[in-house]
Amino acid sequence: MRKSKWTAGAVIAAMLLTVAAGLMTPVTAEAADLRLRTKLTGPKIGNERPHGVAKFRERGANRKFSAEVQDVNLPAGTVLHVFVNSTELGTITLSALQRGELELRTRDGGVVPPMAKGDVISVVDSANVTILSGTF
């Protein structure tokens, strides 16, 4: 009879350890999903105030960044540079409708650095004048 008590106790202890280990399993990179979004705003250019949005998503090993700008009262074909903190990610070429977009995906070969809350997005012209900005 004593032997069966020890066996039952060992089985219960093993079950508890298995459950505890499952609860303590860290979240893997594949399960993590980080999303950041910010409005982009800037001072008026002529009679129009430029605006837009920047988005970042990280899911597992895949990262995506996009920046969209609108109502940028500059000539069509103007090239704007998009920065995250001090790192340039790419450029936006304005259309005749005073808008443009940059979209980068690591799964498509784009270079998208990790981002976090507090990172600053800046859209600047060729003279390094800030046209729009926002903070995640």
C-alpha positions in Angstrom: 0.0 0.0 0.0 2.8 2.4 0.7 4.2 1.9 -2.7 1.0 2.9 -4.4 0.9 6.2 -2.4 4.4 7.1 -3.7 3.5 6.2 -7.2 0.3 8.3 -7.2 2.2 11.2 -5.6 4.9 10.9 -8.3 2.3 10.9 -11.1 0.6 14.0 -9.6 3.9 15.8 -9.2 4.9 15.0 -12.8 1.5 16.4 -14.0 1.9 19.6 -12.0 5.4 20.1 -13.4 4.2 19.6 -16.9 1.4 22.1 -16.5 3.7 24.7 -14.9 6.3 24.3 -17.7 3.6 24.9 -20.2 2.5 28.1 -18.4 6.1 29.3 -18.3 6.9 28.8 -22.0 8.0 32.1 -23.5 6.2 33.6 -26.4 8.2 32.8 -29.6 9.1 35.4 -32.2 6.6 33.7 -34.6 3.7 34.4 -32.1 4.7 38.0 -31.4 2.7 40.7 -33.3 3.8 44.4 -32.9 1.8 47.2 -34.5 2.7 50.8 -34.4 0.8 53.7 -36.0 1.2 57.5 -36.0 -0.3 60.5 -37.8 2.1 62.6 -39.7 1.6 66.3 -39.7 3.5 69.4 -40.8 3.4 73.2 -41.2 1.3 74.7 -44.0 2.9 74.9 -47.4 1.0 77.7 -49.2 -2.6 77.3 -48.1 -2.4 73.5 -47.5 -1.4 71.6 -44.4 0.3 68.3 -45.3 -0.8 65.2 -43.4 -0.4 61.4 -43.6 0.2 58.3 -41.6 3.1 55.9 -40.9 2.6 52.3 -39.9 4.9 49.5 -38.7 4.1 45.8 -38.2 6.4 43.1 -37.0 5.1 39.5 -37.0 7.7 36.9 -36.4 10.6 37.5 -38.7 8.5 39.7 -41.1 8.4 43.4 -40.8 6.4 46.0 -42.8 6.7 49.8 -42.9 4.5 52.2 -44.8 4.3 56.0 -44.9 1.6 57.8 -46.8 1.5 61.6 -47.4 -1.3 63.8 -48.8 -1.9 67.5 -49.5 1.8 68.2 -49.8 1.8 71.5 -51.7 5.0 70.9 -53.7 5.4 70.2 -57.4 4.7 66.8 -58.8 7.9 64.8 -59.0 9.3 66.3 -55.8 11.3 63.6 -53.9 10.8 63.4 -50.2 13.1 61.3 -47.9 11.6 59.1 -45.1 13.5 58.7 -41.9 12.9 56.6 -38.7 15.0 58.4 -36.1 18.2 59.0 -38.1 17.9 56.1 -40.5 16.7 56.8 -44.0 14.3 54.1 -45.1 13.5 55.3 -48.6 11.9 58.0 -50.7 8.4 59.2 -51.8 7.9 60.9 -55.1 4.9 63.2 -55.1 2.2 62.7 -57.7 0.3 65.5 -59.5 -2.4 64.9 -56.7 0.2 66.1 -54.1 0.4 62.7 -52.5 2.7 59.7 -52.4 3.6 56.5 -50.5 6.5 54.3 -49.4 5.9 50.7 -48.5 8.6 48.3 -47.5 8.4 44.6 -46.6 11.2 42.3 -45.4 9.5 39.3 -47.1 9.9 41.2 -50.4 13.5 42.0 -49.8 13.0 45.4 -48.3 15.2 46.6 -45.4 13.0 47.4 -42.4 14.7 47.9 -39.1 13.1 47.0 -35.8 10.9 49.9 -34.5 9.5 50.7 -31.1 7.1 53.1 -29.4 8.8 56.5 -29.2 10.6 56.3 -32.6 10.3 59.4 -34.7 9.2 59.4 -38.3 10.3 62.4 -40.4 9.6 63.2 -44.0 12.0 65.8 -45.3 12.8 67.5 -48.7 16.1 67.5 -50.5 17.2 70.5 -48.4 16.6 68.5 -45.2 13.6 70.6 -44.3 11.0 68.6 -42.3 7.7 68.5 -44.3 5.9 66.0 -41.9 6.7 64.1 -38.8 5.1 62.0 -36.1 6.1 59.7 -33.2 5.1 56.1 -32.8 
